[in-house]
Amino acid sequence: MNKKPFRKFGLFEGYTLSIALSKLGNQIFYIVVPLYIYKETESALLMGIGWFFQSIPYLLTPWIGNIIDSYPKKNVFLIAELVQAISVMLIPLFSLLPLENLLVYYIYAISIVIQTASIISNVVGDFAFIPSLMRSKENAEWNSWYLGFSHIGRIAGPGIAGLLISLIGYFPTLILNAFTFLVTFMFVFFFIRNKEELAHRKISGFKEGILFIKNNVLLRKLIISFAFINLAIGGFTVVFIFLMKNTWLMNDQEIGIVMSLVSLGAALGTIIGGQIFSKFELLKRLQIWGVFLVITLLPLIFLNVKFSIIGYILSQFCAAALTTLFMTYRQKIIPEEYVGRINAIIRMILMGMIPISSLILTSLAELSYTKSIGILVVICILIGIVFLFSKSDQNKNKI
């Protein structure tokens, strides 16, 4: 049996490719829907409200975790993928009805449903399916390939969405989008085995997940560390575009090239970053990439255009490597019966930092405090890195 990913085509490879297609479908939806809303309403506010509704499910993730842990994971995953496919398909169908402006509000509601189902699919796939499909115990390498292909799907999504919209229009694009979820549904239905025999397992609620995090000192410190990192760079993309446009006076073509390089940096960080320094223990590798992340963002303090752009591209490489390793640790430390609740709570905390980050950084930019942006980003990351280097006395938390 080959113990390296993509040296042969097995269940891991098939699932990884199907998930990449599903991620591509998610990105197409996230591009098509806001553009359609703006086309129909010519309101940036209504378009922005659509993004707001997509973030609501992250507040519900502890309860979503309960659902994941209460039922067989394969069944939950299949339902989530099918819900996404049907929900996307219903938008073109509802457009045929005389709803006037009500279609926009239906899209808002559908966005909540689709994002909720997407969270369920991601948690089950990342922390239940993927570990069981690996052909060796070197989780980081397998996670790098898995997340790398997922990232490629995300990168390709916007470009494919724009091309399809120009060729066939908004609603036919959504219909094709629905089939991307059905491909993943079919693969899991036919090839992934359901390890749980019970149709339903009673659990006491997401408090068990909170208690697990409370008792695991290192996991708790890692969550705090990544929360500060997300607070620093989670909403930084919009601000960096603002800096390129208004501070460094770059044109749209130059900005597009830079953002493509940023995406490439993140993809490479996911694919190979998690495999570098493999001779060190996992915590040491997290610390190394954390230090590199701080170094890459130091030029932002001085707003040097060339070094800031290079640093931001490299920072995405480092951040992707950190994400891969943190996922690897969670796969190792979290028991299967807690997969939904614990990862849902973690996701709520980390994703909750992103809108806060965006609000703080864009406010500083709006108030012309651009020089303070880099300082704040570096300080937040430094605080996060402190938690990576803080030691735990519990041997069971050692990684």
Contacts in CASP RR format, 6 or more apart in sequence:
PFRMAT RR
TARGET T0000
AUTHOR 0000-0000-0000
METHOD contacts of the structure
MODEL  1
MNKKPFRKFGLFEGYTLSIALSKLGNQIFYIVVPLYIYKETESALLMGIG
WFFQSIPYLLTPWIGNIIDSYPKKNVFLIAELVQAISVMLIPLFSLLPLE
NLLVYYIYAISIVIQTASIISNVVGDFAFIPSLMRSKENAEWNSWYLGFS
HIGRIAGPGIAGLLISLIGYFPTLILNAFTFLVTFMFVFFFIRNKEELAH
RKISGFKEGILFIKNNVLLRKLIISFAFINLAIGGFTVVFIFLMKNTWLM
NDQEIGIVMSLVSLGAALGTIIGGQIFSKFELLKRLQIWGVFLVITLLPL
IFLNVKFSIIGYILSQFCAAALTTLFMTYRQKIIPEEYVGRINAIIRMIL
MGMIPISSLILTSLAELSYTKSIGILVVICILIGIVFLFSKSDQNKNKI
1 135 0 8 1.000
2 8 0 8 1.000
2 135 0 8 1.000
3 135 0 8 1.000
3 136 0 8 1.000
3 138 0 8 1.000
4 136 0 8 1.000
4 141 0 8 1.000
5 12 0 8 1.000
5 13 0 8 1.000
5 16 0 8 1.000
5 134 0 8 1.000
5 135 0 8 1.000
5 141 0 8 1.000
5 142 0 8 1.000
5 145 0 8 1.000
5 146 0 8 1.000
6 13 0 8 1.000
6 145 0 8 1.000
11 133 0 8 1.000
11 191 0 8 1.000
11 192 0 8 1.000
12 130 0 8 1.000
12 133 0 8 1.000
12 134 0 8 1.000
12 135 0 8 1.000
12 142 0 8 1.000
12 146 0 8 1.000
14 187 0 8 1.000
14 191 0 8 1.000
15 129 0 8 1.000
15 130 0 8 1.000
15 133 0 8 1.000
15 187 0 8 1.000
15 188 0 8 1.000
15 191 0 8 1.000
15 192 0 8 1.000
16 145 0 8 1.000
16 146 0 8 1.000
16 149 0 8 1.000
16 150 0 8 1.000
17 149 0 8 1.000
18 183 0 8 1.000
18 184 0 8 1.000
18 187 0 8 1.000
18 188 0 8 1.000
19 125 0 8 1.000
19 146 0 8 1.000
19 149 0 8 1.000
19 150 0 8 1.000
19 184 0 8 1.000
20 149 0 8 1.000
20 150 0 8 1.000
20 152 0 8 1.000
20 153 0 8 1.000
21 153 0 8 1.000
21 180 0 8 1.000
21 183 0 8 1.000
21 184 0 8 1.000
22 81 0 8 1.000
22 121 0 8 1.000
22 180 0 8 1.000
22 181 0 8 1.000
22 183 0 8 1.000
22 184 0 8 1.000
23 150 0 8 1.000
23 151 0 8 1.000
23 153 0 8 1.000
23 154 0 8 1.000
24 153 0 8 1.000
24 154 0 8 1.000
24 156 0 8 1.000
24 157 0 8 1.000
24 160 0 8 1.000
24 180 0 8 1.000
25 157 0 8 1.000
25 177 0 8 1.000
25 180 0 8 1.000
25 181 0 8 1.000
26 118 0 8 1.000
26 154 0 8 1.000
27 153 0 8 1.000
27 154 0 8 1.000
27 156 0 8 1.000
27 157 0 8 1.000
27 158 0 8 1.000
27 161 0 8 1.000
28 157 0 8 1.000
28 160 0 8 1.000
28 161 0 8 1.000
28 164 0 8 1.000
28 173 0 8 1.000
28 174 0 8 1.000
28 177 0 8 1.000
28 180 0 8 1.000
29 88 0 8 1.000
29 114 0 8 1.000
29 174 0 8 1.000
29 177 0 8 1.000
30 54 0 8 1.000
31 157 0 8 1.000
31 158 0 8 1.000
31 159 0 8 1.000
31 161 0 8 1.000
31 162 0 8 1.000
32 161 0 8 1.000
32 165 0 8 1.000
32 170 0 8 1.000
32 173 0 8 1.000
32 174 0 8 1.000
32 177 0 8 1.000
33 50 0 8 1.000
33 91 0 8 1.000
33 107 0 8 1.000
33 111 0 8 1.000
34 47 0 8 1.000
34 48 0 8 1.000
34 50 0 8 1.000
34 51 0 8 1.000
35 165 0 8 1.000
35 170 0 8 1.000
36 107 0 8 1.000
36 170 0 8 1.000
37 43 0 8 1.000
37 46 0 8 1.000
37 47 0 8 1.000
37 50 0 8 1.000
37 104 0 8 1.000
37 107 0 8 1.000
38 44 0 8 1.000
38 46 0 8 1.000
38 47 0 8 1.000
39 170 0 8 1.000
40 101 0 8 1.000
40 103 0 8 1.000
40 104 0 8 1.000
41 47 0 8 1.000
41 101 0 8 1.000
41 104 0 8 1.000
46 104 0 8 1.000
49 108 0 8 1.000
50 107 0 8 1.000
50 108 0 8 1.000
50 111 0 8 1.000
53 108 0 8 1.000
53 109 0 8 1.000
53 111 0 8 1.000
53 112 0 8 1.000
53 115 0 8 1.000
54 111 0 8 1.000
54 112 0 8 1.000
54 114 0 8 1.000
54 115 0 8 1.000
55 115 0 8 1.000
55 351 0 8 1.000
55 355 0 8 1.000
56 112 0 8 1.000
56 115 0 8 1.000
57 64 0 8 1.000
57 112 0 8 1.000
57 115 0 8 1.000
57 116 0 8 1.000
57 119 0 8 1.000
58 115 0 8 1.000
58 119 0 8 1.000
58 347 0 8 1.000
58 348 0 8 1.000
58 351 0 8 1.000
58 352 0 8 1.000
59 348 0 8 1.000
60 116 0 8 1.000
61 119 0 8 1.000
61 344 0 8 1.000
61 345 0 8 1.000
61 347 0 8 1.000
61 348 0 8 1.000
61 351 0 8 1.000
62 206 0 8 1.000
62 341 0 8 1.000
62 344 0 8 1.000
62 345 0 8 1.000
62 348 0 8 1.000
63 206 0 8 1.000
64 116 0 8 1.000
64 119 0 8 1.000
64 120 0 8 1.000
64 123 0 8 1.000
64 340 0 8 1.000
64 344 0 8 1.000
65 123 0 8 1.000
65 206 0 8 1.000
65 340 0 8 1.000
65 341 0 8 1.000
65 343 0 8 1.000
65 344 0 8 1.000
65 345 0 8 1.000
66 203 0 8 1.000
66 205 0 8 1.000
66 206 0 8 1.000
66 340 0 8 1.000
66 341 0 8 1.000
67 76 0 8 1.000
67 120 0 8 1.000
68 76 0 8 1.000
68 120 0 8 1.000
68 123 0 8 1.000
68 124 0 8 1.000
68 339 0 8 1.000
68 340 0 8 1.000
68 341 0 8 1.000
68 344 0 8 1.000
69 201 0 8 1.000
69 203 0 8 1.000
69 337 0 8 1.000
69 338 0 8 1.000
69 339 0 8 1.000
69 340 0 8 1.000
69 341 0 8 1.000
70 200 0 8 1.000
70 201 0 8 1.000
70 202 0 8 1.000
70 203 0 8 1.000
71 199 0 8 1.000
71 200 0 8 1.000
71 201 0 8 1.000
72 194 0 8 1.000
72 196 0 8 1.000
72 198 0 8 1.000
72 199 0 8 1.000
73 124 0 8 1.000
73 128 0 8 1.000
73 129 0 8 1.000
73 194 0 8 1.000
73 195 0 8 1.000
73 196 0 8 1.000
73 339 0 8 1.000
74 188 0 8 1.000
74 192 0 8 1.000
74 193 0 8 1.000
74 194 0 8 1.000
74 196 0 8 1.000
75 194 0 8 1.000
76 120 0 8 1.000
76 124 0 8 1.000
77 120 0 8 1.000
77 121 0 8 1.000
77 124 0 8 1.000
77 125 0 8 1.000
77 129 0 8 1.000
77 188 0 8 1.000
77 192 0 8 1.000
78 185 0 8 1.000
78 188 0 8 1.000
78 189 0 8 1.000
79 117 0 8 1.000
80 117 0 8 1.000
80 118 0 8 1.000
80 120 0 8 1.000
80 121 0 8 1.000
80 124 0 8 1.000
81 117 0 8 1.000
81 121 0 8 1.000
81 181 0 8 1.000
81 182 0 8 1.000
81 184 0 8 1.000
81 185 0 8 1.000
81 188 0 8 1.000
82 181 0 8 1.000
82 182 0 8 1.000
82 185 0 8 1.000
83 113 0 8 1.000
83 114 0 8 1.000
83 117 0 8 1.000
84 114 0 8 1.000
84 117 0 8 1.000
84 118 0 8 1.000
84 121 0 8 1.000
84 178 0 8 1.000
84 181 0 8 1.000
85 178 0 8 1.000
85 179 0 8 1.000
85 181 0 8 1.000
85 182 0 8 1.000
85 185 0 8 1.000
86 178 0 8 1.000
87 110 0 8 1.000
87 113 0 8 1.000
87 114 0 8 1.000
87 117 0 8 1.000
88 110 0 8 1.000
88 114 0 8 1.000
88 174 0 8 1.000
88 175 0 8 1.000
88 177 0 8 1.000
88 178 0 8 1.000
88 181 0 8 1.000
89 174 0 8 1.000
89 175 0 8 1.000
89 178 0 8 1.000
90 110 0 8 1.000
91 103 0 8 1.000
91 106 0 8 1.000
91 107 0 8 1.000
91 110 0 8 1.000
91 171 0 8 1.000
91 174 0 8 1.000
92 171 0 8 1.000
92 172 0 8 1.000
92 174 0 8 1.000
92 175 0 8 1.000
94 103 0 8 1.000
94 106 0 8 1.000
95 103 0 8 1.000
95 171 0 8 1.000
99 106 0 8 1.000
119 344 0 8 1.000
119 347 0 8 1.000
121 184 0 8 1.000
123 339 0 8 1.000
123 340 0 8 1.000
123 343 0 8 1.000
123 344 0 8 1.000
123 347 0 8 1.000
124 339 0 8 1.000
124 340 0 8 1.000
126 327 0 8 1.000
126 331 0 8 1.000
126 343 0 8 1.000
127 327 0 8 1.000
127 330 0 8 1.000
127 331 0 8 1.000
127 334 0 8 1.000
127 339 0 8 1.000
127 340 0 8 1.000
127 343 0 8 1.000
128 336 0 8 1.000
128 339 0 8 1.000
129 188 0 8 1.000
129 192 0 8 1.000
130 142 0 8 1.000
130 143 0 8 1.000
130 146 0 8 1.000
130 331 0 8 1.000
131 139 0 8 1.000
131 331 0 8 1.000
132 195 0 8 1.000
134 142 0 8 1.000
136 142 0 8 1.000
138 278 0 8 1.000
139 328 0 8 1.000
139 331 0 8 1.000
139 332 0 8 1.000
140 274 0 8 1.000
140 275 0 8 1.000
140 278 0 8 1.000
140 282 0 8 1.000
140 285 0 8 1.000
140 324 0 8 1.000
140 325 0 8 1.000
140 328 0 8 1.000
141 274 0 8 1.000
141 275 0 8 1.000
141 278 0 8 1.000
143 274 0 8 1.000
143 324 0 8 1.000
143 327 0 8 1.000
143 328 0 8 1.000
143 331 0 8 1.000
144 270 0 8 1.000
144 271 0 8 1.000
144 272 0 8 1.000
144 273 0 8 1.000
144 274 0 8 1.000
144 275 0 8 1.000
144 324 0 8 1.000
145 271 0 8 1.000
147 270 0 8 1.000
147 271 0 8 1.000
147 320 0 8 1.000
147 323 0 8 1.000
147 324 0 8 1.000
147 327 0 8 1.000
148 267 0 8 1.000
148 270 0 8 1.000
148 271 0 8 1.000
150 270 0 8 1.000
151 263 0 8 1.000
151 266 0 8 1.000
151 267 0 8 1.000
151 270 0 8 1.000
151 271 0 8 1.000
151 320 0 8 1.000
152 267 0 8 1.000
155 263 0 8 1.000
155 264 0 8 1.000
155 267 0 8 1.000
161 173 0 8 1.000
164 172 0 8 1.000
164 173 0 8 1.000
164 176 0 8 1.000
165 173 0 8 1.000
168 176 0 8 1.000
201 337 0 8 1.000
203 341 0 8 1.000
205 341 0 8 1.000
206 341 0 8 1.000
206 344 0 8 1.000
206 345 0 8 1.000
208 338 0 8 1.000
208 341 0 8 1.000
209 338 0 8 1.000
209 341 0 8 1.000
209 342 0 8 1.000
209 345 0 8 1.000
210 345 0 8 1.000
212 219 0 8 1.000
212 334 0 8 1.000
212 338 0 8 1.000
212 342 0 8 1.000
213 219 0 8 1.000
213 220 0 8 1.000
213 223 0 8 1.000
213 342 0 8 1.000
213 345 0 8 1.000
213 346 0 8 1.000
214 220 0 8 1.000
216 333 0 8 1.000
216 394 0 8 1.000
216 396 0 8 1.000
216 397 0 8 1.000
217 392 0 8 1.000
217 393 0 8 1.000
217 394 0 8 1.000
217 397 0 8 1.000
218 283 0 8 1.000
218 392 0 8 1.000
218 394 0 8 1.000
218 397 0 8 1.000
218 398 0 8 1.000
218 399 0 8 1.000
219 329 0 8 1.000
219 330 0 8 1.000
219 333 0 8 1.000
219 397 0 8 1.000
221 387 0 8 1.000
221 388 0 8 1.000
221 390 0 8 1.000
221 392 0 8 1.000
222 286 0 8 1.000
222 326 0 8 1.000
222 329 0 8 1.000
222 387 0 8 1.000
222 388 0 8 1.000
223 346 0 8 1.000
223 349 0 8 1.000
223 350 0 8 1.000
224 384 0 8 1.000
224 387 0 8 1.000
225 384 0 8 1.000
225 385 0 8 1.000
225 386 0 8 1.000
225 387 0 8 1.000
225 388 0 8 1.000
226 322 0 8 1.000
226 326 0 8 1.000
226 350 0 8 1.000
226 384 0 8 1.000
227 349 0 8 1.000
227 350 0 8 1.000
227 353 0 8 1.000
227 384 0 8 1.000
228 353 0 8 1.000
228 380 0 8 1.000
228 381 0 8 1.000
228 383 0 8 1.000
228 384 0 8 1.000
228 387 0 8 1.000
229 293 0 8 1.000
229 319 0 8 1.000
229 322 0 8 1.000
229 380 0 8 1.000
229 381 0 8 1.000
229 384 0 8 1.000
230 350 0 8 1.000
230 351 0 8 1.000
230 352 0 8 1.000
230 353 0 8 1.000
230 354 0 8 1.000
230 357 0 8 1.000
231 353 0 8 1.000
231 356 0 8 1.000
231 357 0 8 1.000
231 360 0 8 1.000
231 380 0 8 1.000
232 297 0 8 1.000
232 357 0 8 1.000
232 376 0 8 1.000
232 377 0 8 1.000
232 378 0 8 1.000
232 380 0 8 1.000
232 381 0 8 1.000
233 297 0 8 1.000
233 315 0 8 1.000
233 319 0 8 1.000
233 357 0 8 1.000
233 377 0 8 1.000
233 381 0 8 1.000
234 353 0 8 1.000
234 354 0 8 1.000
234 357 0 8 1.000
234 358 0 8 1.000
235 354 0 8 1.000
235 355 0 8 1.000
235 357 0 8 1.000
235 358 0 8 1.000
235 361 0 8 1.000
236 357 0 8 1.000
236 361 0 8 1.000
236 377 0 8 1.000
237 259 0 8 1.000
237 262 0 8 1.000
238 358 0 8 1.000
238 361 0 8 1.000
238 362 0 8 1.000
239 358 0 8 1.000
239 361 0 8 1.000
239 362 0 8 1.000
239 364 0 8 1.000
239 365 0 8 1.000
239 373 0 8 1.000
240 312 0 8 1.000
241 255 0 8 1.000
241 259 0 8 1.000
242 362 0 8 1.000
242 365 0 8 1.000
243 303 0 8 1.000
243 308 0 8 1.000
243 365 0 8 1.000
243 370 0 8 1.000
243 373 0 8 1.000
244 250 0 8 1.000
244 254 0 8 1.000
244 255 0 8 1.000
244 258 0 8 1.000
244 309 0 8 1.000
245 255 0 8 1.000
247 303 0 8 1.000
247 370 0 8 1.000
248 305 0 8 1.000
250 258 0 8 1.000
258 309 0 8 1.000
258 313 0 8 1.000
261 313 0 8 1.000
262 312 0 8 1.000
262 313 0 8 1.000
262 316 0 8 1.000
263 316 0 8 1.000
264 313 0 8 1.000
265 313 0 8 1.000
265 314 0 8 1.000
265 316 0 8 1.000
265 317 0 8 1.000
265 320 0 8 1.000
266 316 0 8 1.000
266 317 0 8 1.000
266 319 0 8 1.000
266 320 0 8 1.000
267 320 0 8 1.000
268 317 0 8 1.000
268 320 0 8 1.000
269 316 0 8 1.000
269 317 0 8 1.000
269 318 0 8 1.000
269 320 0 8 1.000
269 321 0 8 1.000
269 324 0 8 1.000
270 320 0 8 1.000
270 321 0 8 1.000
270 323 0 8 1.000
270 324 0 8 1.000
273 289 0 8 1.000
273 317 0 8 1.000
273 320 0 8 1.000
273 321 0 8 1.000
273 324 0 8 1.000
274 285 0 8 1.000
274 321 0 8 1.000
274 324 0 8 1.000
274 325 0 8 1.000
276 285 0 8 1.000
276 321 0 8 1.000
277 284 0 8 1.000
277 285 0 8 1.000
277 288 0 8 1.000
278 285 0 8 1.000
280 288 0 8 1.000
281 398 0 8 1.000
281 399 0 8 1.000
282 325 0 8 1.000
282 328 0 8 1.000
282 329 0 8 1.000
282 332 0 8 1.000
282 399 0 8 1.000
283 388 0 8 1.000
283 398 0 8 1.000
283 399 0 8 1.000
285 325 0 8 1.000
286 322 0 8 1.000
286 325 0 8 1.000
286 326 0 8 1.000
286 329 0 8 1.000
286 388 0 8 1.000
287 385 0 8 1.000
287 388 0 8 1.000
287 389 0 8 1.000
289 318 0 8 1.000
289 321 0 8 1.000
289 322 0 8 1.000
289 325 0 8 1.000
290 318 0 8 1.000
290 322 0 8 1.000
290 381 0 8 1.000
290 385 0 8 1.000
290 388 0 8 1.000
291 385 0 8 1.000
292 314 0 8 1.000
292 318 0 8 1.000
293 315 0 8 1.000
293 318 0 8 1.000
293 319 0 8 1.000
293 322 0 8 1.000
293 381 0 8 1.000
293 385 0 8 1.000
294 378 0 8 1.000
294 381 0 8 1.000
294 382 0 8 1.000
294 385 0 8 1.000
296 311 0 8 1.000
296 312 0 8 1.000
296 314 0 8 1.000
296 315 0 8 1.000
296 318 0 8 1.000
297 311 0 8 1.000
297 312 0 8 1.000
297 315 0 8 1.000
297 374 0 8 1.000
297 377 0 8 1.000
297 378 0 8 1.000
297 381 0 8 1.000
298 378 0 8 1.000
299 307 0 8 1.000
299 308 0 8 1.000
299 310 0 8 1.000
299 311 0 8 1.000
300 308 0 8 1.000
300 311 0 8 1.000
300 312 0 8 1.000
300 373 0 8 1.000
300 374 0 8 1.000
300 377 0 8 1.000
300 378 0 8 1.000
301 371 0 8 1.000
301 374 0 8 1.000
301 375 0 8 1.000
301 378 0 8 1.000
302 308 0 8 1.000
303 370 0 8 1.000
303 371 0 8 1.000
303 374 0 8 1.000
329 399 0 8 1.000
330 342 0 8 1.000
330 343 0 8 1.000
330 346 0 8 1.000
332 399 0 8 1.000
333 397 0 8 1.000
333 399 0 8 1.000
334 342 0 8 1.000
334 343 0 8 1.000
360 376 0 8 1.000
361 373 0 8 1.000
361 376 0 8 1.000
361 377 0 8 1.000
364 370 0 8 1.000
364 372 0 8 1.000
364 373 0 8 1.000
364 376 0 8 1.000
365 373 0 8 1.000
392 398 0 8 1.000
END
